[in-house]
Amino acid sequence: MTDTPRTLAEELRTRTDSGLAGLLRARPDLLSPVPGDVTQLATRAGTRASVVRAVERLDRFALQTAEALAVAPDPCPYETLGGLMGGDAGDGTVAAELPRAVAALRAQALVWGPDDRLRLVRTARELLTPSATHPSPTGLGPTVAEAAAGMSPGRLQEILATAGLPATHDPVTAVAALTGLFCDRARMAALLDAAPAESVAVLDKLLWGPPYGGVTDRPAGHLQWLLDRGLLLPAGGRNVVLPREAALHLRAGRAHRTPEPLPPVLSPVTERDPQLVDNAAASQAFTALATVEELLKEWDLGGPAVLRAGGMSVRDLKRTATALDTTEQLAAFWLELAYGAGLIASDGEADERYAATPAAEDWLQLPDHERWAVIAGAWLSATRTPGLVGTADAKGRALAALGPNLDRSPAPEVRHRALALLASLPPGTSVPPAAVLARLRWERPLRGAAAGAHEAGPAAPGSAAPGSPAPVEPDLRSRLAQWTLDEAELLGVTGRGALAGHARALLDTEPSATPAERTAAVSRAAALLAPLLPEPLDHVLLQADLTAVAPGPLRRPLAEALDVLADVESKGGATVYRFTPASVRRALDAGRSAAELQEFLGAHSRTPVPQPLAYLIDDVARRHGQLRIGAAAAYLRCDDDALLSEILADRRSAALRLRRLAPTVLAAQTAPDQLLDGLRAMGYAPAAESATGDVLIARTDSYRTAPRTAPTPVPEGPPAPDDTLLAAAVRAIRAGDLAATAERKPVHAPAPAPGALPRTTSAETLATMQAAVLTSSALWIGYVNADGAASQRVIAPVRVEGGFVTAYDHTSDEVRTYPLHRITGVAELADDAV
Amino acid sequence: MNGPLIVQSDKTLLLEVDHELADACRRAIAPFAELERAPEHIHTYRVTPLGLWNARAAGHDAEQVVDALVQFSRYPVPHALLVDIAETMSRYGRLSLTKHPAHGLVLTTTDRPVLEEILRSKKVQPLVGARIDPDSVVVHPSERGQIKQTLLKLGWPAEDLAGYVDGEAHPIELREDGWALRPYQQQAVEGFWHGGSGVVVLPCGAGKTLVGAGAMAQAKATTLILVTNTVSARQWKHELVKRTSLTADEIGEYSGTRKEIRPVTIATYQVLTTKRKGVYPHLELFDSRDWGLIVYDEVHLLPAPVFKFTADLQARRRLGLTATLVREDGRESDVFSLIGPKRFDAPWKEIEAQGYIAPADCVEVRVNLTESERLTYAMAETEEKYRYCATTASKQSVTEALVRRHQGEQTLVIGQYIDQLDELGEHLDAPVIKGETTNAQREKLFDAFREGKISVLVVSKVANFSIDLPEATVAIQVSGTFGSRQEEAQRLGRVLRPKADGHEARFYSVVARDTIDQDFAAHRQRFLAEQGYAYRIVDSDELLAADEEW
């Protein structure tokens, strides 16, 4: 083993165990399956998929460093890299941060080799090196050597001469000479000093990329000046490119226009009283609980239907939003939140609907802070993204709430990171969302860079290069972060934009923590939240205008009872209930009695029950149940109530299930005919009665259907042609005949019997069709349509392909396509058919 | 975190009145929140854009509003609500109407995009003239009212700083001999005068006429007073002669019967809105003099055409007087833009507590109908049902019993149906005032009632508005215009005038049990219950039984 490793594998072999462990931690994909040896590890670390994954996870400065290495000579001394990053003049911050970036790249095994021979892993280099189809984020073009590869030696020598260089023997030395000139700051400066102003303007335009431009066959003078000196080199077709060395000279050696060595600062900060923030968050947490509870209540008797493709229909979402008194977007969030927490789900029946789960029952019984722990925990680790609801996926299908394709795997990581950033601020401090988003973008510039990165999978990292058209939509990661901030506010994780005290406990864990650890963290947060949540009350204030005001959240049994007894008029910190006759009746329907209600109100009101309310309850109760409704299959009436008593007393009548409604009326639970039979069997002589009270004469009715129309016959052959059709057919025949000039004789046309379908073998049919296409003649065919109805048509075939014939149909006067297999036979039109 | 105020998500504010900070809180939120309901324990206020703009017009800023909410709120106020309030309030005053020395009336803005936005509106375009500079545009002087209405509808209410014409001067003084404006009346006059134009909200019986007189004494200019009807016009005249330096000759009445135009002219809405051959022949009244002040009585009843005329009177000071800003037709925004923002407001209970209006005991008497009456009621046609149950004989006898019970007290029996009233009048041997009673006869009866010569008066709904019966201590309502809440308030107002002996007023509603009469009564009473006048319910049987023992 030599001092300088020759391959990545060799270098990895020299790393310490902790170094290797660091690599495996940073790139966990290398672990599955566990590599057999270091060579295998190095090979796998060099595979495209793995490298893409690693590059995507670089922060902006490390990525910029990798990009600079990709445009630097391979291997590249540290000083050269420093020059590319900091420019000729040097940049203190860049110089200070660069070792960190290189170390990070090394730790990830993206860069290896000693400092004087830094090498970017070949796959990474391929990914990041600019090419014509794949511009680099640096905006640099190919090197002189690469760009001049296809040029004629003669042209190269001309360029050398124009640039004031001595002629060389071969193209290789010529390229080297030109490269040397471009890299020499002093000579290059002298050369450019002589450039016309317009040429300099062109160079300025190409300077920061994209380095490509187009020229005409006769380039204008200032372009020709550049072309003649190799400052623009041909790049295929009429395209020209600014070679990398020249661009670097113009950029004073910098590979990036703005190196970003430091993460953007989170600013401007707004400081608030932490107590205020915590209270605001707690109140929002309480609202969140109330909203989810309301959703569950709304769906108590079953939720909306599940769409065939999964999810809820837009209409149902709208309805839910109205019920929750919120927007559709927010309704989708609450729905997904409840769904993610396992509180609602599809019932899995044949006629699939959404409904609350048994877990929801348990959840409702929990104390408030534990309920919050359930939904907050579910939210933290959820990959489903309600923010996407209402948008369309890559295939243009609308994404439905609770539907498929809403999962975005980076979501938990982004969520955790965004909250962690807020947690890095002092308590009570908030920053505008844009600052958080900027910071997140710096940390993972490539991850989910393209709007549809999820669909695109491991996209080539260069696809979001500044050279490519800017995506209109913000990238997925930014959107996820924005949603995280919005949702955190809704859930009471943040208050007024600042992370609440209790929410800091949520972030004690690493994103990679086990579920148990995460649950523990959420419980800790909930415990901190508990004292901030309003204490449920056990009383309301009753008022003479028939309202009850609960000046805060109510204990569950009280709230449930009031929900039945009164209508909710307004919600918020307090709840205003209004008693109406309908609401009181609802309570009576639910089995409460007036006395119970009075007592209930008396017990839970801080103030005496107002008289109008007491009257309202009594008034409604007085009328409640005055009318009684029941189901009876038949009735039995008789003017002689003694006879009815006798029947009731008879034990044989028990099977008829009779009940006395009035002295002269019995209701039976058996059908009238059975009742008749039963009473006859008991020796009575009952008579059936019609709806109007007439005695029905017993007579078995014949059974008939409702009025029905007879089925229409399906004709075997074509319908008899009417005159118009006939005229058209004749016209068609004549026209076709005219086209089929007299030269063609029927080769084998045993003219079928008039009216019968022509019959030919399929080979003959095909041959005849093809011939007819060539001669543009009309044919007479027999055709059976999809319903099996046969017809005869005169057609002029235009094209025969793929088992179909496209033809002008003289019979129907249009161009149609016929499947060949449906054509029973074909015959040329007889010459004398005119 | 234990304030008296709870902020609801529908922008209502609940105020716990028994809380020690309740008074301070009420004062803090009154400028921007409209009192909606004031029952015993929890008062409900509503925050509306109009209310917030009213507050802006009165010189309050969003900071104060937000502070008031945050300071008194029991629970954290939703951030979105605070943002919304600040945003809404910031809309007022970005546009203002001012008088330009060269161009006349101009609309100027402090926020150019807003001006650009509203100038693009098709509704604004015909109202404005040339653009003077990027921030101001000429407004046709005749469209001053129109543009204010339109801008309010667009959500950018304009502040009217264009000032007023002084009008033709006319000496008017209050003659405070043995009486003085009450403090709240004084405040109302000052609030109005300071704001230029606007509405003063005072409960019935709180002396709105005197606020009008006070405003006239401030303006010292010819005044046009618009009132609901002739009786009301006479009362205004009577009151003005009594309370001010004006003589009867200086006050003209412009009504269906008389067409006098004097330095102070009192006109009825009815005569103004009379249309003949498609035109309003009495419109010239507005231009007949150079009025310095226009007073609108009962603004909540202002008929739609009057709004239209008012739009053209924007250069004159306008004072609206009303008991409630709630209009059943929902034209509150027209009141805001054309007459002006609310300048003063005091709830009933507060003025009652100060002893300026009498406390009232409201009793609903539930009458059990007889079997045969119930049967007839059950079979009546739907449209006849209310009339039938409201006029049943059982109710009549209970009413008569009530009148007997309060023998010797000044009693008003108020009803809707003339035959019922005639019958009652006959049984009670009391005069009946109805639509066909002449104004002269009405005034004669009112005077007799006032002087105590007669103690029972039966009145139809003609007496709903603006009659002044200071000594009525008992009102018995036997039937009403279905469920009209306004009518209920007006009728209660009849007995709220302070009594000489401090006697508590009584307001009875006689209602037939288990009929739609009861439903309508419930609807009407809701308004009163919301104003803090709780109803007691008494069974007629108990009442009559108690009477017999008596």
Contacts between the chains, C-beta under 8 A, distances in Angstrom:
chain1	res1	chain2	res2	distance
A	276	B	76	7.7
A	279	B	1	7.0
A	279	B	76	4.8
A	280	B	76	4.5
A	280	B	79	6.7
A	282	B	76	7.6
A	283	B	75	5.5
A	283	B	76	4.1
A	283	B	78	7.7
A	284	B	76	8.0
A	284	B	78	7.9
A	287	B	78	7.8
A	325	B	9	7.3
A	495	B	76	7.8
A	496	B	79	5.9
A	534	B	75	6.6
A	541	B	16	8.0
A	541	B	41	4.5
A	541	B	42	5.8
A	543	B	39	4.0
A	543	B	40	5.5
A	543	B	41	5.6
A	543	B	42	6.6
A	543	B	529	7.6
A	544	B	39	5.5
A	544	B	40	6.1
A	544	B	529	4.9
A	544	B	534	3.5
A	544	B	535	6.9
A	545	B	37	6.2
A	545	B	39	4.4
A	545	B	526	6.0
A	545	B	529	3.5
A	545	B	530	5.1
A	545	B	534	8.0
A	546	B	526	7.4
A	546	B	529	7.3
A	547	B	37	7.8
A	547	B	39	7.0
A	547	B	42	7.9
A	549	B	14	6.2
A	549	B	41	7.0
A	549	B	42	4.4
A	551	B	6	6.2
A	551	B	14	7.4
A	551	B	16	6.5
A	551	B	42	7.5
A	551	B	74	7.3
A	552	B	6	7.9
A	552	B	74	7.5
A	552	B	75	7.5
A	570	B	8	4.6
A	570	B	9	7.4
A	570	B	10	4.8
A	570	B	12	5.3
A	571	B	8	6.4
A	571	B	9	5.6
A	571	B	10	7.4
A	572	B	6	6.8
A	572	B	7	6.1
A	572	B	8	3.3
A	572	B	9	4.2
A	572	B	10	7.2
A	572	B	12	7.9
A	572	B	78	7.7
A	573	B	6	4.2
A	573	B	7	6.0
A	573	B	8	6.8
A	573	B	14	7.9
A	573	B	73	7.5
A	573	B	74	6.2
A	573	B	75	3.7
A	574	B	6	4.1
A	574	B	8	6.5
A	574	B	14	5.3
A	576	B	8	7.3
A	576	B	12	7.8
A	576	B	14	7.0
A	576	B	44	7.5
A	607	B	40	7.2
A	607	B	41	6.1
A	610	B	40	7.8
A	610	B	534	6.5
A	611	B	534	7.9
A	611	B	535	7.7
A	611	B	536	5.7
A	611	B	537	5.5
A	612	B	364	8.0
A	612	B	525	7.6
A	612	B	529	7.3
A	612	B	534	7.4
A	612	B	535	5.8
A	612	B	537	6.1
A	615	B	366	7.9
A	615	B	537	4.8
A	619	B	513	7.9
A	619	B	514	7.6
A	619	B	518	7.9
A	623	B	514	7.3
